[in-house]
């Protein structure tokens, strides 16, 4: 991929433990990341989710496949795992990490919504973060 390199864009959203809420949170995360970072389906390497234990009615990867996002994710590798239990952790959180090819030097726009802004106030609100050179 000429002039592109792999980046990881992160985000999180809070949801209620019902299918509609989980689908809405997953869609807000994925569409927000797609809109803020302007990549195509072919640029996506994979999408990984974690969910807190209290969200147990729908897998976030399944939600992404069925929630009608802006990009077709039918060929994108998806993975979902349970978030490790940590004392005092925030409940009902879905985290996402999209690995994608973006132009070298891209400014990343991470997405924290629906109450998850407190997890990363430095990244919340779609504020851009210059990717670090390696």
CORPERA-V778854 format. One record per residue. N is the residue number from 1. PHI is phi in degrees with one decimal (none if undefined). Layout:
BEGIN
n | phi
N | PHI
N | PHI
END
This chain:
BEGIN
n | phi
1 | none
2 | -60.7
3 | 70.5
4 | -121.1
5 | -142.2
6 | -81.8
7 | -127.9
8 | -117.6
9 | -111.0
10 | -115.1
11 | -174.6
12 | -157.5
13 | -146.9
14 | -91.8
15 | -147.2
16 | -84.6
17 | -84.6
18 | -144.1
19 | -60.6
20 | -63.2
21 | -66.1
22 | -65.5
23 | -59.9
24 | -64.0
25 | -65.9
26 | -63.9
27 | -63.5
28 | -60.5
29 | -64.5
30 | -65.2
31 | -64.2
32 | -62.8
33 | -67.1
34 | -62.4
35 | -63.8
36 | -76.7
37 | -121.3
38 | 45.0
39 | -121.1
40 | -100.4
41 | -53.4
42 | -65.1
43 | -81.6
44 | -79.8
45 | -86.9
46 | -166.4
47 | -129.7
48 | -118.9
49 | -124.7
50 | -128.4
51 | -135.6
52 | -70.1
53 | -56.9
54 | -75.7
55 | -102.8
56 | -129.6
57 | -97.7
58 | -158.8
59 | -71.9
60 | -62.5
61 | -65.0
62 | -63.8
63 | -59.3
64 | -63.4
65 | -68.3
66 | -115.1
67 | -97.3
68 | 73.0
69 | -78.4
70 | -65.6
71 | -105.9
72 | -76.8
73 | -107.0
74 | -61.7
75 | -104.1
76 | -85.9
77 | -66.6
78 | -119.8
79 | -147.5
80 | -137.2
81 | -136.7
82 | -79.4
83 | -64.2
84 | -59.5
85 | -75.4
86 | -126.4
87 | -54.8
88 | 79.1
89 | -67.3
90 | -69.8
91 | -81.8
92 | 54.3
93 | -116.5
94 | -110.9
95 | -110.6
96 | -133.7
97 | -138.2
98 | -100.3
99 | -100.7
100 | -151.5
101 | -82.2
102 | -132.8
103 | -57.8
104 | -50.8
105 | 82.1
106 | -59.5
107 | -94.4
108 | -83.9
109 | -119.2
110 | -82.6
111 | -128.4
112 | -127.9
113 | -139.4
114 | 56.8
115 | 99.8
116 | -79.9
117 | -56.8
118 | -68.8
119 | -69.4
120 | -141.8
121 | -60.2
122 | -70.8
123 | -112.6
124 | -67.9
125 | 80.6
126 | 70.1
127 | -65.0
128 | -69.9
129 | -130.7
130 | -65.5
131 | -66.3
132 | -79.7
133 | -72.0
134 | -115.4
END
